[in-house]
Amino acid sequence: MDKKNLEGKLDKVTGKIKEVGGVATDNRDLEAEGKLDQVKGKVKEGLGNLRQGIKDKLDELDKNKGENKGENP
């Protein structure tokens, strides 16, 4: 799992806590901040997934390159 995925999950959880706290205390600013944190978390998770996908694909290409090195065309 990519570091950005973990940061994103933490932001989403923190944001949900803030949102619920804001609703419970009728604090619209805290509620809005929580919603914003959740959106940031989703973006970070998406970036983490993208980075992980790219890394996996590069690893796969590198592995295939190494396997094909011994073959004669």
N, C-alpha and C positions, 0 to 999 in steps of 0.2 A: 504494500500500500504506500502510495506517495505521501510525502509530508503535507502537501496541500490538501489531500483528502482528510487527513487528521485535523488540520486547522479548520477546514470547512465544517466537519462534524462538530467540533467544539464550538464554533461560531453559531451553528444552528441550535445547539442545545442551550447555549448561553442566551441566544435571542429568544428562544421559547420561554425560558425562565423569566426574562425581562418582560416579555409580552404578557404573560399570565400575571406577573406581579403588578404590571401597569393596569390591567383590567381589574384585578382584585382591589387595588387602592384608588381606582378611578384617576390614574395618572396617565393622561394621554401621551405625554412626551416619552415616558418610559415604555409605554406600549408601542409607540412608533419606532423607538430606538430598537426594541426587540425585533420588530418586523424587519427593520433594515439589516440587523445582524443576521437574521435568517436568510435574507437574500444574498448577503455577502458570503455566507456559508455555502449556499448552493453554487455560487459562482466559483468559489475556491475548490469545491468538490469537483465541479466540471473541469476546471483547469488541471486538477490532480489526475482525473481520469484520462484526460487528453495526454498529459505528460507520460502517464504510465503506459498508455496505448502506444505512443511513439517509441518509448523505451523497449517495450516488448517486441515491436515490429523490427527495430534495429537489431535487437538480440537474435531474433529469428533469422534475419538476413545475414548476420554475421555467422551464425551457426551453419546456414546453408552454404555460404561461401567457403567455409572450412571443409565441409563435406565434399564439395565439388572440386576442391583443389587437387585431389588425387586422381581425378578422372581426365582422360584424354579426349578431346573433342573429335 
